[in-house]
Amino acid sequence: MNQGRIWCVVKPTIGLPLFLGTVLLISVTIHKTVLGSADWLGAFFAGG
């Protein structure tokens, strides 16, 4: 692991949840934006 020294600066108990929470927030935001702007999605779920 070539980035192992980052944990000398940031404790893993703080850094890992912060990193995973950021990834989750970005993922949910992107999915909400894409699914909210898809005009065909409602028709797809209705069987059309």
C-alpha positions as CSV (number, residue, x, y, z in Angstrom):
1,M,0.0,0.0,0.0
2,N,1.8,3.0,-1.2
3,Q,-0.5,5.5,0.5
4,G,-0.1,3.9,4.0
5,R,1.5,7.0,5.5
6,I,-1.7,8.9,5.3
7,W,-2.8,7.1,8.5
8,C,0.2,8.8,10.3
9,V,-1.7,12.1,9.8
10,V,-5.3,11.0,10.0
11,K,-6.5,8.4,12.4
12,P,-8.3,5.5,10.6
13,T,-11.2,5.8,13.1
14,I,-11.9,9.3,11.7
15,G,-10.6,8.9,8.1
16,L,-12.4,5.8,7.0
17,P,-15.9,6.7,8.1
18,L,-15.4,10.2,6.6
19,F,-14.2,8.8,3.3
20,L,-17.0,6.2,3.1
21,G,-19.6,8.7,4.1
22,T,-18.4,11.1,1.4
23,V,-18.5,8.3,-1.2
24,L,-22.0,7.4,-0.1
25,L,-23.2,11.0,-0.3
26,I,-21.8,11.5,-3.8
27,S,-23.3,8.2,-5.0
28,V,-26.7,9.0,-3.7
29,T,-26.6,12.5,-5.2
30,I,-25.6,11.2,-8.6
31,H,-28.3,8.5,-8.6
32,K,-31.0,10.9,-7.5
33,T,-30.0,13.4,-10.2
34,V,-29.9,10.8,-12.9
35,L,-33.1,9.1,-11.9
36,G,-34.9,12.4,-11.4
37,S,-34.1,13.6,-14.8
38,A,-35.0,10.4,-16.7
39,D,-38.4,11.0,-18.3
40,W,-38.9,7.4,-19.2
41,L,-38.5,6.0,-15.7
42,G,-42.1,6.5,-14.6
43,A,-43.4,4.8,-17.8
44,F,-40.9,2.0,-17.3
45,F,-42.2,1.3,-13.8
46,A,-45.8,1.5,-14.9
47,G,-45.1,-1.2,-17.5
48,G,-45.1,1.1,-20.6
